Amino acid sequence: MVLTADSTIAELLREKPESAQVLFRFGMGCLGCAIANNETIREAAQVHGVPVEEMLAALGIAEA
């Protein structure tokens, strides 16, 4: 699976479990909550006030 900004947090964690540490650094502590199943990386960045490009770079994901 190719991960993009529009992949869900749940998809990200399935494909790259090590990304949890990156998300924690951005203040995202509720990775197992119900919202993570449907929230995209882009949406999570917006909700937490993080520039999406910065988050994607830290996760090693190209913007799509």
Secondary structure, DSSP 8 states (H G I E B T S, - for coil): ----TTSBHHHHHHH-TTHHHHHHHTT---TTSHHHHH-BHHHHHHHTT--HHHHHHHHT----
